[in-house]
């Protein structure tokens, strides 16, 4: 995820072609590596459902 956010490309995106055509490819992040990793960790903790489903 970090590599994609630092250098997003259509070829490395997991979005379907229709969504890329509609919304485009994300812009390159301006966060430092440290802030980007911290943000990804927060996102992962907030939105990952592994182990939370019953």
PyMOL Python script that loads the backbone (N, CA, C, O; Angstrom):
from pymol import cmd

cmd.read_pdbstr("""\
ATOM      1  N   UNK A   1       0.831  -1.179   0.000  1.00  0.00           N
ATOM      2  CA  UNK A   1       0.000   0.000   0.000  1.00  0.00           C
ATOM      3  C   UNK A   1       0.883   1.253   0.000  1.00  0.00           C
ATOM      4  O   UNK A   1       0.592   2.232  -0.687  1.00  0.00           O
ATOM      5  N   UNK A   2       1.943   1.203   0.766  1.00  0.00           N
ATOM      6  CA  UNK A   2       2.840   2.358   0.850  1.00  0.00           C
ATOM      7  C   UNK A   2       3.464   2.663  -0.511  1.00  0.00           C
ATOM      8  O   UNK A   2       3.532   3.821  -0.923  1.00  0.00           O
ATOM      9  N   UNK A   3       3.911   1.635  -1.196  1.00  0.00           N
ATOM     10  CA  UNK A   3       4.529   1.833  -2.511  1.00  0.00           C
ATOM     11  C   UNK A   3       3.539   2.441  -3.491  1.00  0.00           C
ATOM     12  O   UNK A   3       3.898   3.326  -4.267  1.00  0.00           O
ATOM     13  N   UNK A   4       2.294   1.974  -3.465  1.00  0.00           N
ATOM     14  CA  UNK A   4       1.282   2.523  -4.373  1.00  0.00           C
ATOM     15  C   UNK A   4       0.998   3.992  -4.062  1.00  0.00           C
ATOM     16  O   UNK A   4       0.920   4.816  -4.974  1.00  0.00           O
ATOM     17  N   UNK A   5       0.846   4.320  -2.791  1.00  0.00           N
ATOM     18  CA  UNK A   5       0.533   5.702  -2.428  1.00  0.00           C
ATOM     19  C   UNK A   5       1.674   6.664  -2.753  1.00  0.00           C
ATOM     20  O   UNK A   5       1.446   7.845  -3.014  1.00  0.00           O
ATOM     21  N   UNK A   6       2.898   6.150  -2.733  1.00  0.00           N
ATOM     22  CA  UNK A   6       4.051   6.991  -3.067  1.00  0.00           C
ATOM     23  C   UNK A   6       4.186   7.182  -4.579  1.00  0.00           C
ATOM     24  O   UNK A   6       4.723   8.192  -5.034  1.00  0.00           O
ATOM     25  N   UNK A   7       3.696   6.203  -5.359  1.00  0.00           N
ATOM     26  CA  UNK A   7       3.829   6.262  -6.809  1.00  0.00           C
ATOM     27  C   UNK A   7       2.643   5.548  -7.474  1.00  0.00           C
ATOM     28  O   UNK A   7       2.816   4.478  -8.057  1.00  0.00           O
ATOM     29  N   UNK A   8       1.445   6.131  -7.391  1.00  0.00           N
ATOM     30  CA  UNK A   8       0.259   5.470  -7.945  1.00  0.00           C
ATOM     31  C   UNK A   8       0.279   5.418  -9.469  1.00  0.00           C
ATOM     32  O   UNK A   8       0.608   6.396 -10.140  1.00  0.00           O
ATOM     33  N   UNK A   9      -0.084   4.250  -9.995  1.00  0.00           N
ATOM     34  CA  UNK A   9      -0.157   4.056 -11.439  1.00  0.00           C
ATOM     35  C   UNK A   9      -1.372   3.188 -11.745  1.00  0.00           C
ATOM     36  O   UNK A   9      -1.800   2.386 -10.915  1.00  0.00           O
ATOM     37  N   UNK A  10      -1.910   3.355 -12.918  1.00  0.00           N
ATOM     38  CA  UNK A  10      -3.056   2.556 -13.348  1.00  0.00           C
ATOM     39  C   UNK A  10      -2.705   1.070 -13.317  1.00  0.00           C
ATOM     40  O   UNK A  10      -3.531   0.244 -12.929  1.00  0.00           O
ATOM     41  N   UNK A  11      -1.491   0.732 -13.721  1.00  0.00           N
ATOM     42  CA  UNK A  11      -1.068  -0.666 -13.800  1.00  0.00           C
ATOM     43  C   UNK A  11      -0.984  -1.345 -12.434  1.00  0.00           C
ATOM     44  O   UNK A  11      -1.129  -2.564 -12.342  1.00  0.00           O
ATOM     45  N   UNK A  12      -0.751  -0.571 -11.374  1.00  0.00           N
ATOM     46  CA  UNK A  12      -0.603  -1.168 -10.051  1.00  0.00           C
ATOM     47  C   UNK A  12      -1.829  -0.954  -9.164  1.00  0.00           C
ATOM     48  O   UNK A  12      -1.843  -1.373  -8.006  1.00  0.00           O
ATOM     49  N   UNK A  13      -2.854  -0.303  -9.706  1.00  0.00           N
ATOM     50  CA  UNK A  13      -4.077  -0.061  -8.943  1.00  0.00           C
ATOM     51  C   UNK A  13      -4.924  -1.328  -8.874  1.00  0.00           C
ATOM     52  O   UNK A  13      -4.883  -2.162  -9.779  1.00  0.00           O
ATOM     53  N   UNK A  14      -5.693  -1.465  -7.794  1.00  0.00           N
ATOM     54  CA  UNK A  14      -6.606  -2.609  -7.685  1.00  0.00           C
ATOM     55  C   UNK A  14      -8.016  -2.233  -8.144  1.00  0.00           C
ATOM     56  O   UNK A  14      -8.907  -3.082  -8.165  1.00  0.00           O
ATOM     57  N   UNK A  15      -8.222  -0.965  -8.512  1.00  0.00           N
ATOM     58  CA  UNK A  15      -9.523  -0.528  -8.997  1.00  0.00           C
ATOM     59  C   UNK A  15      -9.803  -1.103 -10.375  1.00  0.00           C
ATOM     60  O   UNK A  15      -8.893  -1.332 -11.172  1.00  0.00           O
ATOM     61  N   UNK A  16     -11.078  -1.329 -10.633  1.00  0.00           N
ATOM     62  CA  UNK A  16     -11.496  -1.787 -11.957  1.00  0.00           C
ATOM     63  C   UNK A  16     -11.320  -0.643 -12.944  1.00  0.00           C
ATOM     64  O   UNK A  16     -11.360   0.527 -12.565  1.00  0.00           O
ATOM     65  N   UNK A  17     -11.127  -0.987 -14.207  1.00  0.00           N
ATOM     66  CA  UNK A  17     -10.892   0.023 -15.242  1.00  0.00           C
ATOM     67  C   UNK A  17     -11.994   1.078 -15.285  1.00  0.00           C
ATOM     68  O   UNK A  17     -11.709   2.261 -15.472  1.00  0.00           O
ATOM     69  N   UNK A  18     -13.243   0.665 -15.114  1.00  0.00           N
ATOM     70  CA  UNK A  18     -14.352   1.620 -15.143  1.00  0.00           C
ATOM     71  C   UNK A  18     -14.242   2.665 -14.053  1.00  0.00           C
ATOM     72  O   UNK A  18     -14.551   3.836 -14.278  1.00  0.00           O
ATOM     73  N   UNK A  19     -13.803   2.251 -12.871  1.00  0.00           N
ATOM     74  CA  UNK A  19     -13.646   3.202 -11.774  1.00  0.00           C
ATOM     75  C   UNK A  19     -12.461   4.134 -12.001  1.00  0.00           C
ATOM     76  O   UNK A  19     -12.512   5.312 -11.648  1.00  0.00           O
ATOM     77  N   UNK A  20     -11.407   3.605 -12.586  1.00  0.00           N
ATOM     78  CA  UNK A  20     -10.252   4.449 -12.902  1.00  0.00           C
ATOM     79  C   UNK A  20     -10.634   5.472 -13.960  1.00  0.00           C
ATOM     80  O   UNK A  20     -10.233   6.632 -13.876  1.00  0.00           O
ATOM     81  N   UNK A  21     -11.409   5.048 -14.958  1.00  0.00           N
ATOM     82  CA  UNK A  21     -11.845   5.985 -15.992  1.00  0.00           C
ATOM     83  C   UNK A  21     -12.735   7.073 -15.404  1.00  0.00           C
ATOM     84  O   UNK A  21     -12.665   8.231 -15.817  1.00  0.00           O
ATOM     85  N   UNK A  22     -13.569   6.701 -14.445  1.00  0.00           N
ATOM     86  CA  UNK A  22     -14.487   7.667 -13.843  1.00  0.00           C
ATOM     87  C   UNK A  22     -13.791   8.622 -12.864  1.00  0.00           C
ATOM     88  O   UNK A  22     -14.033   9.829 -12.883  1.00  0.00           O
ATOM     89  N   UNK A  23     -12.926   8.067 -12.012  1.00  0.00           N
ATOM     90  CA  UNK A  23     -12.322   8.865 -10.954  1.00  0.00           C
ATOM     91  C   UNK A  23     -10.849   9.182 -11.170  1.00  0.00           C
ATOM     92  O   UNK A  23     -10.310  10.078 -10.521  1.00  0.00           O
ATOM     93  N   UNK A  24     -10.197   8.467 -12.065  1.00  0.00           N
ATOM     94  CA  UNK A  24      -8.777   8.675 -12.302  1.00  0.00           C
ATOM     95  C   UNK A  24      -7.914   7.970 -11.270  1.00  0.00           C
ATOM     96  O   UNK A  24      -8.419   7.335 -10.344  1.00  0.00           O
ATOM     97  N   UNK A  25      -6.615   8.089 -11.443  1.00  0.00           N
ATOM     98  CA  UNK A  25      -5.652   7.482 -10.529  1.00  0.00           C
ATOM     99  C   UNK A  25      -5.350   8.500  -9.434  1.00  0.00           C
ATOM    100  O   UNK A  25      -5.240   9.698  -9.696  1.00  0.00           O
ATOM    101  N   UNK A  26      -5.220   8.014  -8.224  1.00  0.00           N
ATOM    102  CA  UNK A  26      -4.929   8.875  -7.082  1.00  0.00           C
ATOM    103  C   UNK A  26      -3.652   9.666  -7.323  1.00  0.00           C
ATOM    104  O   UNK A  26      -2.730   9.196  -7.990  1.00  0.00           O
ATOM    105  N   UNK A  27      -3.611  10.873  -6.771  1.00  0.00           N
ATOM    106  CA  UNK A  27      -2.390  11.673  -6.855  1.00  0.00           C
ATOM    107  C   UNK A  27      -1.355  11.153  -5.866  1.00  0.00           C
ATOM    108  O   UNK A  27      -1.697  10.587  -4.827  1.00  0.00           O
ATOM    109  N   UNK A  28      -0.120  11.348  -6.196  1.00  0.00           N
ATOM    110  CA  UNK A  28       1.000  10.947  -5.348  1.00  0.00           C
ATOM    111  C   UNK A  28       0.902  11.632  -3.982  1.00  0.00           C
ATOM    112  O   UNK A  28       0.582  12.818  -3.900  1.00  0.00           O
ATOM    113  N   UNK A  29       1.177  10.887  -2.925  1.00  0.00           N
ATOM    114  CA  UNK A  29       1.117  11.459  -1.578  1.00  0.00           C
ATOM    115  C   UNK A  29       2.219  12.481  -1.345  1.00  0.00           C
ATOM    116  O   UNK A  29       3.291  12.415  -1.947  1.00  0.00           O
ATOM    117  N   UNK A  30       1.934  13.416  -0.467  1.00  0.00           N
ATOM    118  CA  UNK A  30       2.944  14.401  -0.079  1.00  0.00           C
ATOM    119  C   UNK A  30       3.432  14.141   1.341  1.00  0.00           C
ATOM    120  O   UNK A  30       4.237  14.906   1.872  1.00  0.00           O
ATOM    121  N   UNK A  31       2.943  13.056   1.962  1.00  0.00           N
ATOM    122  CA  UNK A  31       3.348  12.715   3.326  1.00  0.00           C
ATOM    123  C   UNK A  31       4.777  12.165   3.348  1.00  0.00           C
ATOM    124  O   UNK A  31       5.235  11.567   2.374  1.00  0.00           O
ATOM    125  N   UNK A  32       5.461  12.370   4.448  1.00  0.00           N
ATOM    126  CA  UNK A  32       6.775  11.748   4.627  1.00  0.00           C
ATOM    127  C   UNK A  32       6.561  10.251   4.823  1.00  0.00           C
ATOM    128  O   UNK A  32       5.446   9.817   5.113  1.00  0.00           O
ATOM    129  N   UNK A  33       7.616   9.464   4.667  1.00  0.00           N
ATOM    130  CA  UNK A  33       7.507   8.018   4.867  1.00  0.00           C
ATOM    131  C   UNK A  33       6.982   7.686   6.262  1.00  0.00           C
ATOM    132  O   UNK A  33       6.167   6.778   6.426  1.00  0.00           O
ATOM    133  N   UNK A  34       7.452   8.425   7.263  1.00  0.00           N
ATOM    134  CA  UNK A  34       7.032   8.180   8.645  1.00  0.00           C
ATOM    135  C   UNK A  34       5.541   8.464   8.827  1.00  0.00           C
ATOM    136  O   UNK A  34       4.826   7.657   9.421  1.00  0.00           O
ATOM    137  N   UNK A  35       5.069   9.603   8.322  1.00  0.00           N
ATOM    138  CA  UNK A  35       3.656   9.963   8.442  1.00  0.00           C
ATOM    139  C   UNK A  35       2.773   9.022   7.609  1.00  0.00           C
ATOM    140  O   UNK A  35       1.668   8.674   8.025  1.00  0.00           O
ATOM    141  N   UNK A  36       3.262   8.619   6.444  1.00  0.00           N
ATOM    142  CA  UNK A  36       2.507   7.703   5.601  1.00  0.00           C
ATOM    143  C   UNK A  36       2.332   6.363   6.295  1.00  0.00           C
ATOM    144  O   UNK A  36       1.229   5.816   6.307  1.00  0.00           O
ATOM    145  N   UNK A  37       3.399   5.825   6.873  1.00  0.00           N
ATOM    146  CA  UNK A  37       3.310   4.550   7.586  1.00  0.00           C
ATOM    147  C   UNK A  37       2.346   4.668   8.762  1.00  0.00           C
ATOM    148  O   UNK A  37       1.526   3.779   8.989  1.00  0.00           O
ATOM    149  N   UNK A  38       2.446   5.762   9.504  1.00  0.00           N
ATOM    150  CA  UNK A  38       1.557   5.993  10.634  1.00  0.00           C
ATOM    151  C   UNK A  38       0.093   6.050  10.167  1.00  0.00           C
ATOM    152  O   UNK A  38      -0.785   5.472  10.807  1.00  0.00           O
ATOM    153  N   UNK A  39      -0.161   6.735   9.069  1.00  0.00           N
ATOM    154  CA  UNK A  39      -1.519   6.850   8.531  1.00  0.00           C
ATOM    155  C   UNK A  39      -2.058   5.503   8.064  1.00  0.00           C
ATOM    156  O   UNK A  39      -3.225   5.183   8.292  1.00  0.00           O
ATOM    157  N   UNK A  40      -1.211   4.721   7.415  1.00  0.00           N
ATOM    158  CA  UNK A  40      -1.628   3.385   6.967  1.00  0.00           C
ATOM    159  C   UNK A  40      -1.947   2.512   8.169  1.00  0.00           C
ATOM    160  O   UNK A  40      -2.937   1.780   8.153  1.00  0.00           O
ATOM    161  N   UNK A  41      -1.126   2.577   9.210  1.00  0.00           N
ATOM    162  CA  UNK A  41      -1.385   1.791  10.425  1.00  0.00           C
ATOM    163  C   UNK A  41      -2.719   2.177  11.059  1.00  0.00           C
ATOM    164  O   UNK A  41      -3.482   1.304  11.473  1.00  0.00           O
ATOM    165  N   UNK A  42      -3.003   3.466  11.137  1.00  0.00           N
ATOM    166  CA  UNK A  42      -4.276   3.925  11.699  1.00  0.00           C
ATOM    167  C   UNK A  42      -5.438   3.437  10.842  1.00  0.00           C
ATOM    168  O   UNK A  42      -6.434   2.940  11.368  1.00  0.00           O
ATOM    169  N   UNK A  43      -5.317   3.576   9.534  1.00  0.00           N
ATOM    170  CA  UNK A  43      -6.359   3.110   8.616  1.00  0.00           C
ATOM    171  C   UNK A  43      -6.597   1.610   8.803  1.00  0.00           C
ATOM    172  O   UNK A  43      -7.739   1.162   8.904  1.00  0.00           O
ATOM    173  N   UNK A  44      -5.511   0.844   8.849  1.00  0.00           N
ATOM    174  CA  UNK A  44      -5.607  -0.615   8.976  1.00  0.00           C
ATOM    175  C   UNK A  44      -6.320  -0.994  10.274  1.00  0.00           C
ATOM    176  O   UNK A  44      -7.193  -1.862  10.270  1.00  0.00           O
ATOM    177  N   UNK A  45      -5.958  -0.357  11.368  1.00  0.00           N
ATOM    178  CA  UNK A  45      -6.594  -0.632  12.659  1.00  0.00           C
ATOM    179  C   UNK A  45      -8.083  -0.263  12.650  1.00  0.00           C
ATOM    180  O   UNK A  45      -8.903  -0.956  13.252  1.00  0.00           O
ATOM    181  N   UNK A  46      -8.416   0.809  11.978  1.00  0.00           N
ATOM    182  CA  UNK A  46      -9.792   1.299  11.961  1.00  0.00           C
ATOM    183  C   UNK A  46     -10.700   0.469  11.060  1.00  0.00           C
ATOM    184  O   UNK A  46     -11.839   0.186  11.431  1.00  0.00           O
ATOM    185  N   UNK A  47     -10.218   0.076   9.886  1.00  0.00           N
ATOM    186  CA  UNK A  47     -11.094  -0.522   8.880  1.00  0.00           C
ATOM    187  C   UNK A  47     -10.904  -2.013   8.621  1.00  0.00           C
ATOM    188  O   UNK A  47     -11.659  -2.588   7.838  1.00  0.00           O
ATOM    189  N   UNK A  48      -9.934  -2.651   9.242  1.00  0.00           N
ATOM    190  CA  UNK A  48      -9.735  -4.081   9.036  1.00  0.00           C
ATOM    191  C   UNK A  48     -10.710  -4.873   9.899  1.00  0.00           C
ATOM    192  O   UNK A  48     -10.849  -4.611  11.094  1.00  0.00           O
ATOM    193  N   UNK A  49     -11.377  -5.835   9.288  1.00  0.00           N
ATOM    194  CA  UNK A  49     -12.395  -6.599  10.025  1.00  0.00           C
ATOM    195  C   UNK A  49     -11.876  -7.986  10.462  1.00  0.00           C
ATOM    196  O   UNK A  49     -12.596  -8.725  11.133  1.00  0.00           O
ATOM    197  N   UNK A  50     -10.659  -8.334  10.094  1.00  0.00           N
ATOM    198  CA  UNK A  50     -10.121  -9.641  10.482  1.00  0.00           C
ATOM    199  C   UNK A  50     -10.163  -9.773  12.010  1.00  0.00           C
ATOM    200  O   UNK A  50      -9.671  -8.906  12.732  1.00  0.00           O
ATOM    201  N   UNK A  51     -10.752 -10.860  12.484  1.00  0.00           N
ATOM    202  CA  UNK A  51     -10.820 -11.109  13.915  1.00  0.00           C
ATOM    203  C   UNK A  51     -11.953 -10.369  14.613  1.00  0.00           C
ATOM    204  O   UNK A  51     -12.187 -10.593  15.801  1.00  0.00           O
ATOM    205  N   UNK A  52     -12.660  -9.496  13.910  1.00  0.00           N
ATOM    206  CA  UNK A  52     -13.772  -8.757  14.517  1.00  0.00           C
ATOM    207  C   UNK A  52     -15.118  -9.368  14.192  1.00  0.00           C
ATOM    208  O   UNK A  52     -16.106  -9.100  14.875  1.00  0.00           O
ATOM    209  N   UNK A  53     -15.164 -10.184  13.158  1.00  0.00           N
ATOM    210  CA  UNK A  53     -16.438 -10.807  12.767  1.00  0.00           C
ATOM    211  C   UNK A  53     -16.760 -11.953  13.698  1.00  0.00           C
ATOM    212  O   UNK A  53     -15.870 -12.703  14.097  1.00  0.00           O
ATOM    213  N   UNK A  54     -18.002 -12.092  14.041  1.00  0.00           N
ATOM    214  CA  UNK A  54     -18.426 -13.164  14.937  1.00  0.00           C
ATOM    215  C   UNK A  54     -19.410 -14.057  14.261  1.00  0.00           C
ATOM    216  O   UNK A  54     -19.883 -15.022  14.862  1.00  0.00           O
TER     217      UNK A  54
END
""", "prot")
cmd.dss("prot")
cmd.show_as("cartoon", "prot")
cmd.util.cbc("prot")
cmd.orient("prot")
